[in-house]
Amino acid sequence: MLFACTEKKDGKEVFDAPVREISSHIIIDQKSPVLIGRSGSISGVINNAVYIFDPWGNFCYTKYDITNDTAYRFCRIGHGPGEAVNVLTSISLFNKDNINYISVFDNYHCKFFFFNEKHIDDVYYAYESPALKRRMIADAFPLNDSLTLLRGIFGNNICMFLKNDKEENICLESFTKKGEDNVRRILKDANKFVLSPNNEFMIRITENGGLIEGFRIADTRLLPQFSHNYFDVICDENLSDTEDSRYGYIDVTASNDKIYALYDGGLVNRRNTYRSNMIHVYDMAGNMTEIFHLDRYVESIGVDLTDDRIFALTDNRNLVLFRLK
């Protein structure tokens, strides 16, 4: 077992946690009949299936059934019944009347689509949210029948709770502090939210910077659990990248007990940017417990509920599996 420390070496962070080498297995490659588009990213691993934001052809997402080695395309693109125009990359599991649904939000129609998990390609219901009209929404997570957690741009903040489709609480400021335009600050952050499967925790990362923080969800409040800021967003006064600008965490996924954060740490303006072979593992108190060194570079990750497997998309659009146990 290798170990890392918290000192800096050659100007870069070296982290204090045991290091484990992890090998991969290709599940879907470019020879497969299942095509993964260039803009694909893993939206989540839910009940033995990998959900990929994968807009190409007539659909927005791909569901890969791990057990049956079968892929389904769902959420048709268009303006007809059950069709969406501008969906988010984030999805979530939503249970209603003892049926599991995959929740998708379409910004264009301000509408949630709930696709039946067992009949993902043809059974759904929809709910339009008047409270979200003319809002800038980037993540949308229905927590239960009345409560929704959102990431977007809400004045000077990025997080909003809706309760019974009414604004209940707005919180969390931008991480970037330069410049006067708060919308541009928030966009510069390139924030991402991810929830634990039990909806008890919310994790926030910023791609442009070294921020990762965790919160416990308590009704319409976020209770801070930890915040780690490894370096600031590096930009000029106009919020433009400089030769020293760096990526921090570029993706994150979580089980109910652990957080897996894909750390880049490299320069934005470099060859083969926005990919990594390093995953930082945290507990929900924010302690870094382990570091995975992967045998290949990946751009997007998702973990299963039991912390047994991490699925990832590589830079050449292969879907790969890393077994952790």
C-alpha positions in Angstrom: 0.0 0.0 0.0 1.4 3.4 -1.0 0.8 6.6 1.0 0.4 10.2 0.1 1.0 13.3 2.2 -0.6 16.8 2.3 2.6 18.7 1.3 3.1 20.4 -2.1 5.5 19.0 -4.6 6.5 21.0 -7.7 3.6 23.3 -6.9 0.9 20.6 -6.9 -1.0 19.0 -4.1 0.0 15.6 -2.7 -2.8 14.2 -0.6 -2.7 12.4 2.7 -4.4 9.0 2.2 -3.5 5.4 1.3 -3.2 4.8 -2.4 -4.7 1.8 -4.2 -4.1 0.8 -7.8 -7.4 -0.1 -9.6 -7.7 -2.0 -12.9 -10.5 -1.7 -15.4 -12.6 -3.9 -17.6 -14.2 -2.5 -20.8 -18.0 -3.1 -21.0 -18.9 -1.0 -24.0 -16.3 0.1 -26.6 -16.6 1.7 -30.1 -17.1 -1.7 -31.7 -20.3 -2.2 -29.7 -23.7 -1.6 -31.3 -24.3 0.7 -28.3 -22.9 4.0 -29.4 -21.9 6.6 -26.7 -21.9 10.1 -28.1 -19.1 12.6 -27.7 -21.0 14.6 -25.1 -21.8 11.6 -22.9 -21.5 11.6 -19.1 -22.6 9.2 -16.4 -25.7 10.5 -14.7 -25.9 7.8 -12.1 -25.8 4.1 -11.2 -29.2 3.1 -9.9 -30.4 -0.4 -9.1 -27.9 -2.3 -11.2 -28.1 0.0 -14.2 -25.8 2.7 -15.5 -27.6 5.9 -16.8 -25.7 7.9 -19.3 -26.5 11.4 -20.5 -26.0 10.6 -24.2 -27.8 12.9 -26.6 -27.6 11.6 -30.1 -30.1 10.5 -32.7 -33.6 10.8 -31.3 -33.0 10.3 -27.6 -31.3 12.0 -24.6 -30.2 9.1 -22.4 -28.9 5.5 -22.5 -29.7 3.0 -19.8 -27.3 0.1 -19.6 -28.7 -2.8 -17.7 -25.7 -4.5 -16.0 -27.4 -7.8 -15.2 -28.8 -8.4 -18.6 -26.0 -6.7 -20.6 -28.7 -4.7 -22.4 -29.0 -1.1 -23.4 -32.1 1.0 -23.8 -32.5 4.5 -25.3 -35.1 6.7 -23.6 -36.4 10.3 -23.3 -37.1 11.1 -26.9 -36.1 14.5 -28.3 -38.9 16.6 -29.6 -42.0 18.6 -28.8 -44.6 15.8 -28.7 -46.0 14.0 -25.7 -43.3 12.5 -23.6 -40.6 14.3 -25.6 -38.0 16.8 -24.2 -35.9 19.5 -25.8 -33.2 20.6 -23.3 -32.7 18.1 -20.5 -30.2 18.2 -17.6 -27.4 15.8 -17.2 -28.6 14.9 -13.7 -31.3 12.3 -13.0 -32.6 10.8 -9.7 -34.6 7.9 -8.5 -38.2 8.8 -7.4 -40.7 6.5 -5.8 -44.4 7.1 -6.2 -47.1 4.6 -5.3 -44.4 1.9 -4.8 -43.2 2.3 -8.3 -39.6 3.5 -9.1 -39.2 6.2 -11.6 -36.2 7.9 -13.1 -36.7 11.7 -12.9 -35.5 13.9 -15.8 -36.0 17.7 -16.0 -36.5 19.5 -19.3 -35.5 23.2 -19.0 -37.3 24.1 -22.2 -40.7 23.0 -21.0 -40.0 23.5 -17.2 -41.2 20.0 -16.9 -40.2 16.9 -14.9 -40.5 13.6 -16.8 -40.8 10.4 -14.6 -39.9 7.3 -16.6 -40.9 3.9 -15.1 -37.6 2.2 -14.2 -38.9 -1.2 -15.4 -40.3 0.2 -18.7 -37.9 3.0 -19.2 -38.4 3.4 -23.0 -42.2 3.8 -23.1 -43.9 4.3 -19.7 -43.8 7.8 -18.0 -45.7 10.6 -16.5 -44.9 14.3 -16.5 -45.3 17.3 -14.2 -44.9 20.9 -15.2 -43.3 23.3 -12.6 -44.6 26.9 -13.0 -42.2 28.0 -10.3 -39.2 27.2 -12.6 -40.3 29.2 -15.6 -37.6 31.6 -16.7 -35.2 30.1 -14.2 -31.6 29.0 -15.0 -31.6 25.4 -13.7 -28.6 23.1 -13.9 -29.6 20.2 -11.6 -33.0 19.2 -10.3 -33.6 16.5 -7.7 -37.2 15.7 -6.5 -36.7 14.5 -3.0 -40.3 13.5 -2.3 -43.8 14.4 -3.5 -43.5 18.0 -2.1 -39.8 18.8 -1.9 -37.3 19.5 -4.7 -33.6 20.5 -4.5 -32.2 22.6 -7.4 -28.9 23.9 -8.6 -28.9 27.0 -10.8 -28.5 30.8 -10.7 -30.8 32.4 -8.1 -29.5 35.9 -7.6 -26.2 35.6 -5.8 -26.8 32.0 -4.9 -26.7 28.6 -6.6 -29.1 26.4 -4.5 -32.9 26.5 -4.1 -35.5 24.4 -2.4 -39.0 24.2 -3.7 -41.8 23.0 -1.4 -45.1 22.3 -3.1 -43.7 24.2 -6.1 -43.1 27.3 -4.1 -39.7 28.9 -3.3 -38.7 27.9 0.2 -35.0 28.5 0.7 -32.1 29.9 -1.4 -28.5 29.3 -0.3 -24.8 28.8 -1.3 -22.7 31.5 -2.9 -20.4 31.3 -5.8 -16.9 30.0 -5.1 -15.2 32.4 -7.6 -14.8 35.9 -6.0 -13.3 37.9 -8.8 -15.2 40.3 -11.1 -18.6 42.0 -10.5 -20.9 39.8 -12.6 -22.2 37.1 -10.3 -23.8 35.1 -13.1 -20.4 34.8 -14.8 -18.8 33.9 -11.4 -21.2 31.1 -11.0 -20.7 29.9 -14.5 -16.9 30.1 -14.0 -17.2 27.8 -10.9 -18.7 25.0 -13.1 -20.5 23.7 -10.0 -21.9 20.2 -9.8 -24.2 18.7 -7.2 -24.7 15.0 -6.4 -27.0 13.4 -3.8 -26.5 10.2 -1.8 -29.0 7.6 -2.9 -30.9 8.0 0.4 -31.2 11.8 -0.2 -29.6 12.5 3.1 -26.4 14.2 1.8 -25.6 16.6 -1.0 -22.1 17.0 -2.3 -20.9 20.1 -4.2 -17.7 20.3 -6.4 -16.3 23.1 -8.6 -14.5 22.1 -11.7 -12.6 25.4 -11.9 -11.0 25.4 -8.5 -10.2 22.9 -5.7 -13.5 22.9 -3.8 -15.4 19.9 -2.5 -18.0 20.3 0.3 -20.7 18.2 1.9 -24.1 19.0 3.4 -26.7 17.1 5.3 -30.2 17.7 3.9 -32.7 18.7 6.6 -36.1 19.5 5.1 -35.3 22.8 3.2 -31.9 23.4 4.8 -28.4 22.4 4.1 -26.4 21.6 7.2 -22.6 22.0 6.5 -20.6 18.8 7.2 -17.2 19.7 5.6 -15.5 22.0 3.1 -12.1 21.5 1.5 -10.6 24.2 -0.6 -7.3 22.9 -2.2 -6.8 26.0 -4.4 -8.7 29.0 -5.7 -10.2 29.5 -9.1 -7.4 30.9 -11.1 -8.5 33.6 -13.6 -8.0 37.2 -14.5 -10.3 40.1 -13.5 -12.4 39.4 -16.6 -12.9 35.8 -15.4 -10.9 34.5 -18.4 -8.5 31.6 -18.0 -4.8 32.3 -17.7 -1.8 30.1 -18.4 -2.0 29.1 -14.7 -5.7 28.2 -14.6 -6.4 24.7 -13.3 -9.2 22.2 -13.0 -10.1 20.8 -9.6 -12.7 18.1 -9.3 -14.2 17.3 -12.6 -16.8 14.8 -11.5 -18.2 13.3 -8.3 -20.5 10.4 -7.3 -21.7 9.1 -3.9 -23.1 6.1 -2.1 -24.8 6.4 1.2 -21.5 6.3 3.1 -18.8 7.4 0.7 -17.9 10.1 -1.8 -15.8 9.5 -4.9 -14.4 12.6 -6.5 -12.5 12.6 -9.8 -9.6 15.0 -9.3 -7.8 16.6 -12.3 -5.5 19.3 -10.7 -3.9 20.0 -14.1 -3.8 23.1 -16.3 -6.9 24.0 -18.3 -4.9 24.9 -21.3 -3.0 21.7 -21.9 -3.1 18.8 -24.2 -5.5 16.0 -23.2 -7.2 18.2 -20.7 -10.3 17.4 -18.6 -9.6 13.8 -17.7 -8.0 12.1 -14.7 -6.8 8.7 -13.4 -7.2 9.7 -9.7 -10.2 9.3 -7.5 -10.3 10.7 -4.0 -12.5 8.8 -1.6 -14.1 10.6 1.4 -16.4 9.6 4.2 -19.5 11.7 4.8 -17.6 13.7 7.4 -15.1 14.8 4.8 -12.2 12.7 5.8 -10.1 11.5 2.8 -9.9 7.7 3.4 -8.3 6.4 0.2 -7.0 7.4 -3.2 -7.6 5.3 -6.3 -5.0 5.3 -9.1 -6.8 4.1 -12.2 -5.1 2.2 -15.0 -6.7 4.6 -17.6 -7.9 8.2 -17.8 -11.6 8.8 -17.4 -13.9 11.8 -17.7 -17.0 10.7 -15.8 -17.7 8.3 -12.9 -20.6 6.6 -11.1 -20.6 4.2 -8.1 -23.1 1.5 -7.2 -25.0 1.5 -3.9 -22.8 -1.2 -2.3 -19.5 0.5 -3.0 -18.4 -2.6 -5.0 -18.0 -1.1 -8.5 -17.2 2.2 -10.2 -18.3 2.7 -13.8 -16.6 5.3 -15.9 -16.5 6.9 -19.3 -13.1 7.1 -20.9 -11.9 10.0 -23.2 -12.4 7.7 -26.2 -16.0 7.0 -25.1 -15.6 3.5 -23.7 -17.7 2.5 -20.7 -15.4 0.7 -18.2 -15.8 -1.0 -14.9 -13.5 -0.8 -11.9 -14.1 -3.5 -9.2 -13.4 -2.2 -5.7 -13.9 -5.5 -3.8 
